[in-house]
Every structure is written in C-alpha cells, then in structure tokens.
Amino acid sequence: MIFLTLYALTALIFLVLDAIMLTLFVAPLFRRHIGHMMLKTPRVRPTAVFYAFYILGLLILISWPAYHDFHVVRAFWQGAI
C-alpha cells in the first residue's frame, strides 16, 4: 500500500511540474522552431506508457530509498542528479 501511495504522490508531483514546464517553456519553443513538424494531436497511449515507466523509475531511484531512510534531503539530491 505504501508503494502505491508513493507512486501516486510521485506521479502527482512529476505531472504537475512537467505540465508547467511543457506549457510555459517547451511548447512555445517547439512551436516557434519546429512547429511545422509537430503533430496536430499528441499520441496519448505511447505517452501514457512512457510516463508510467518513467514515474516507476523515479519511484525506485528516488522516492522509495528516501522513504526508507526518512531523509528528505537525500530525496532532493537524488532527484537533482
């Protein structure tokens, strides 16, 4: 149960930060430089699969070890690396 809770929290934090980054910085930059090559609509299934595995990797490498050590600073450092 703890693993699922950590997965949900990691996903929430990551998806919020990623949405901000994509909306405010990446999308305008891409539209300006390679807008003619971009799809009209995003491919949702491959994106969802990628994010699910990416978040699992974040959980295994950052959230789970920090939870076991009860060390917030370790989570920030491992996340930054």
C-alpha positions in Angstrom: 0.0 0.0 0.0 2.8 2.4 0.8 4.4 1.7 -2.6 1.1 2.7 -4.4 0.8 5.8 -2.2 4.4 6.8 -3.1 3.7 6.1 -6.8 0.6 8.3 -6.7 2.5 11.1 -4.9 5.5 10.9 -7.2 3.2 10.9 -10.2 1.3 13.9 -8.9 4.4 15.9 -8.3 6.0 15.0 -11.5 3.0 15.5 -13.7 2.2 18.9 -12.2 5.8 20.1 -12.7 6.0 18.6 -16.1 2.8 20.2 -17.2 4.0 23.6 -16.1 7.3 23.1 -17.9 5.7 21.8 -21.1 3.1 24.5 -21.2 5.2 27.6 -20.3 8.6 26.8 -21.8 8.8 23.8 -24.1 5.6 24.1 -26.2 6.3 27.8 -27.3 9.9 27.0 -28.1 9.0 23.9 -30.2 6.1 25.7 -32.0 8.5 28.5 -32.9 11.3 26.3 -34.2 9.8 23.0 -35.3 6.0 23.7 -35.4 5.6 22.5 -38.9 6.9 19.0 -37.9 4.6 18.7 -34.8 1.5 16.5 -34.8 -1.9 18.2 -34.5 -2.8 16.0 -31.6 -0.5 14.2 -29.2 -0.2 10.4 -29.2 -1.7 9.6 -25.8 -1.0 5.8 -25.5 2.7 5.9 -26.0 2.9 9.0 -23.8 1.0 7.3 -21.0 3.2 4.2 -21.2 6.4 6.3 -21.2 5.2 8.3 -18.2 4.1 5.2 -16.2 7.6 3.6 -16.6 9.4 6.9 -16.1 7.5 7.6 -12.8 8.2 4.0 -11.7 11.9 4.7 -12.3 11.7 7.9 -10.2 10.0 5.9 -7.5 12.6 3.2 -7.4 15.6 5.5 -7.6 14.4 8.5 -5.5 11.1 8.2 -3.6 11.5 4.6 -2.2 15.1 5.0 -0.9 14.2 8.4 0.7 11.1 6.9 2.3 13.1 4.0 3.8 15.8 6.4 5.1 13.4 9.0 6.3 15.7 11.5 4.7 14.1 14.4 2.7 17.5 15.9 1.7 18.5 12.6 0.1 15.4 12.7 -2.0 16.1 16.2 -3.3 19.8 15.3 -4.0 18.9 12.1 -5.8 16.2 13.8 -7.7 18.5 16.6 -8.8 21.1 14.1 -10.1 
